Amino acid sequence: MKLSHNKILITGGASGIGLALAGRFIKENNTVIICSRREQALAEAKAKFPGLITRQCDLTIEQDRAALFTWISQAHPDLNVLVNNAGIQNWMKVTDDSFYDKARSEVNINILAPLHLTELFLKLNAPTTIINVTSGLAFVPFSKVPVYCGTKAFFRSFTLSLRHQLKDSDIEVIEVIPPALNTDLGGKGLHDTAPPVSDFIIKIFEQLEAGSNELTFGAAEARVKANNDSISAYFNRMNP
Ligand SMILES: NC(=O)c1ccc[n+]([C@@H]2O[C@H](COP(=O)([O-])OP(=O)(O)OC[C@H]3O[C@@H](n4cnc5c(N)ncnc54)[C@H](OP(=O)(O)O)[C@@H]3O)[C@@H](O)[C@H]2O)c1
């Protein structure tokens, strides 16, 4: 993708990876719109990067997704990049009372939201790029987050099909495959020992500049290349 002069929507752009992507894309001379549920987080992001355009919405609600794109088609019809980044991660056991409710929320935001947003985005005038944020856990599951891993495996699979379906169009499909990074994903503190997002962003942008469409970093690099034997070995190491 060209790295400047885009208009970019980053879902879940008020924190973590989304906010770091937003900051870097602004630095590269792009217009960036972010959305998330928390007004306070959106306000803090805007205070940090005054050029940001913010929009509150809950992407698990179908009407919010439709309203977001109605607003975009009116106020920002030149939006050309969609970054499907928003997601949640639930640490849980299948025997927990809340298991099904949490699984449904995870499927809603990690799967249904990006599917719907992709469909809506492709109806705009000038789409050029879809960036989907999957995970190293799409390749090898970590059993403490059993549904999360499945949603990310789904999202990677869908991303490959989407890229293939759009191969004769002018729309590029890029997958970002992060390893564990130090964000609040899953709850505060759970990722504190993971590498900082800042190092990840530097490496991701190097790969974007080089024209790659599968962007990885750190531990996720090896996961992407794993064969069946090494997947078993990783699985056993991650799930003692
Ligand atoms: N950090 C990691 O270790 C890691 C590794 C691999 C992949 N990833 C992926 O990277 C993406 C970003 O995660 P992160 O690590 O940056 O965690 P994060 O800081 O918790 O970011 C997730 C973002 O998604 C937004 N979001 C969640 N539910 C939403 C909803 N219903 N509607 C709208 N926005 C919603 C959150 O904002 P609100 O709460 O305000 O809605 C938040 O800004 C996720 O897809 C995650 O799966 C992260």
PDBQT file of the ligand as one rigid body, heavy atoms in Angstrom, charges set to zero:
ROOT
HETATM    1  N1  LIG A 301      -1.777  -7.562  22.398  1.00  0.00    +0.000 N 
HETATM    2  C1  LIG A 301      -1.573  -8.785  21.949  1.00  0.00    +0.000 C 
HETATM    3  O1  LIG A 301      -0.876  -9.588  22.581  1.00  0.00    +0.000 OA
HETATM    4  C2  LIG A 301      -2.166  -9.211  20.636  1.00  0.00    +0.000 A 
HETATM    5  C3  LIG A 301      -1.615 -10.325  19.986  1.00  0.00    +0.000 A 
HETATM    6  C4  LIG A 301      -2.177 -10.745  18.785  1.00  0.00    +0.000 A 
HETATM    7  C5  LIG A 301      -3.269 -10.071  18.253  1.00  0.00    +0.000 A 
HETATM    8  N2  LIG A 301      -3.796  -9.001  18.913  1.00  0.00    +0.000 N 
HETATM    9  C6  LIG A 301      -4.973  -8.347  18.317  1.00  0.00    +0.000 C 
HETATM   10  O2  LIG A 301      -4.739  -6.966  18.176  1.00  0.00    +0.000 OA
HETATM   11  C7  LIG A 301      -5.992  -6.277  18.191  1.00  0.00    +0.000 C 
HETATM   12  C8  LIG A 301      -5.878  -5.094  19.129  1.00  0.00    +0.000 C 
HETATM   13  O3  LIG A 301      -5.701  -5.574  20.456  1.00  0.00    +0.000 OA
HETATM   14  P1  LIG A 301      -4.778  -4.831  21.524  1.00  0.00    +0.000 P 
HETATM   15  O4  LIG A 301      -3.759  -5.785  21.960  1.00  0.00    +0.000 OA
HETATM   16  O5  LIG A 301      -4.357  -3.507  21.022  1.00  0.00    +0.000 OA
HETATM   17  O6  LIG A 301      -5.778  -4.702  22.768  1.00  0.00    +0.000 OA
HETATM   18  P2  LIG A 301      -6.652  -3.459  23.281  1.00  0.00    +0.000 P 
HETATM   19  O7  LIG A 301      -5.806  -2.317  23.671  1.00  0.00    +0.000 OA
HETATM   20  O8  LIG A 301      -7.583  -4.032  24.289  1.00  0.00    +0.000 OA
HETATM   21  O9  LIG A 301      -7.434  -3.020  21.974  1.00  0.00    +0.000 OA
HETATM   22  C9  LIG A 301      -8.642  -3.563  21.574  1.00  0.00    +0.000 C 
HETATM   23  C10 LIG A 301      -9.504  -2.423  21.075  1.00  0.00    +0.000 C 
HETATM   24  O10 LIG A 301     -10.738  -2.946  20.563  1.00  0.00    +0.000 OA
HETATM   25  C11 LIG A 301     -11.776  -2.096  20.975  1.00  0.00    +0.000 C 
HETATM   26  N3  LIG A 301     -13.012  -2.840  21.048  1.00  0.00    +0.000 N 
HETATM   27  C12 LIG A 301     -13.251  -3.979  21.743  1.00  0.00    +0.000 A 
HETATM   28  N4  LIG A 301     -14.536  -4.324  21.648  1.00  0.00    +0.000 NA
HETATM   29  C13 LIG A 301     -15.125  -3.387  20.860  1.00  0.00    +0.000 A 
HETATM   30  C14 LIG A 301     -16.434  -3.178  20.418  1.00  0.00    +0.000 A 
HETATM   31  N5  LIG A 301     -17.435  -4.009  20.772  1.00  0.00    +0.000 N 
HETATM   32  N6  LIG A 301     -16.696  -2.108  19.626  1.00  0.00    +0.000 NA
HETATM   33  C15 LIG A 301     -15.710  -1.256  19.278  1.00  0.00    +0.000 A 
HETATM   34  N7  LIG A 301     -14.446  -1.388  19.686  1.00  0.00    +0.000 NA
HETATM   35  C16 LIG A 301     -14.159  -2.450  20.465  1.00  0.00    +0.000 A 
HETATM   36  C17 LIG A 301     -11.353  -1.600  22.353  1.00  0.00    +0.000 C 
HETATM   37  O11 LIG A 301     -11.926  -0.344  22.656  1.00  0.00    +0.000 OA
HETATM   38  P3  LIG A 301     -13.202  -0.202  23.632  1.00  0.00    +0.000 P 
HETATM   39  O12 LIG A 301     -12.966  -1.081  24.816  1.00  0.00    +0.000 OA
HETATM   40  O13 LIG A 301     -13.226   1.260  23.952  1.00  0.00    +0.000 OA
HETATM   41  O14 LIG A 301     -14.380  -0.595  22.812  1.00  0.00    +0.000 OA
HETATM   42  C18 LIG A 301      -9.849  -1.452  22.189  1.00  0.00    +0.000 C 
HETATM   43  O15 LIG A 301      -9.512  -0.145  21.766  1.00  0.00    +0.000 OA
HETATM   44  C19 LIG A 301      -7.040  -7.306  18.601  1.00  0.00    +0.000 C 
HETATM   45  O16 LIG A 301      -7.737  -7.772  17.466  1.00  0.00    +0.000 OA
HETATM   46  C20 LIG A 301      -6.206  -8.419  19.193  1.00  0.00    +0.000 C 
HETATM   47  O17 LIG A 301      -6.847  -9.670  19.096  1.00  0.00    +0.000 OA
HETATM   48  C21 LIG A 301      -3.267  -8.542  20.074  1.00  0.00    +0.000 A 
ENDROOT
TORSDOF 0
